[in-house]
Amino acid sequence: MDLDKVKSIAARVLKTGRNRIWLDPVQGEKISEVITKDDIRELIKEGAIKKKEVNGQSRSRARKLQVKKAAGRKKGPGKRKGTKKARTNKKKTWIKNVRAQRRKLRELRAESPEDVEKAGYSNVYRKIKGGFFRGKKYVESYVKGNK
């Protein structure tokens, strides 16, 4: 049988396209003597006919880019699509900020309890919850300013 015909039948048996069928060039004589689909199945078992793997998309360039971005490169204005609000998760930034302020308040209470008591720990805590302070420095200045 003609090798092209063998290839197309093998493609049907292996459920793939003709371009992904590999015929062993060493066993070309044996492959051309095939008559039925069962013969082709036998050759597949022997390894004379194989299905080629699909070419995947290489991740090497993506990995290199990831390393550069982790180092802070390639993040300038020319690479940005979307506003600042769209690019940052507002909830996560809020959580990060509030947790830092609460941590700072605990530290201040540990090192100078009288300052925090004058400001009122629970009062300052609630102010943090309400978004009164911009950051840790503001909490510190508020507590130390109430001496």
Residue pairs with C-beta under 8 A, 6 or more apart in sequence:
1 32
1 33
1 34
1 35
2 32
3 23
3 28
3 31
3 32
6 23
6 31
6 32
6 34
6 40
6 49
7 18
7 21
7 23
8 18
9 37
9 40
10 21
10 23
10 40
10 43
10 44
10 49
11 17
11 18
11 20
11 21
13 37
13 40
13 41
13 44
14 20
14 21
14 44
14 51
16 51
19 52
20 51
20 52
20 54
21 49
21 50
21 51
21 52
22 49
22 50
22 51
22 52
23 31
23 48
23 49
24 31
24 47
24 48
24 49
24 50
27 43
27 48
30 43
30 48
31 43
31 48
31 49
34 40
34 43
40 49
43 49
44 50
65 74
68 74
69 75
80 87
97 135
98 128
98 129
100 135
100 136
101 128
101 133
101 135
101 136
101 139
102 125
102 128
104 136
104 139
104 140
105 116
105 121
105 124
105 125
105 128
105 139
105 143
108 115
108 116
108 139
108 140
108 143
109 116
109 121
115 143
115 144
115 146
115 147
116 124
116 143
118 146
118 147
119 142
119 143
119 146
124 139
124 142
124 143
127 133
127 142
128 139
133 139
133 142
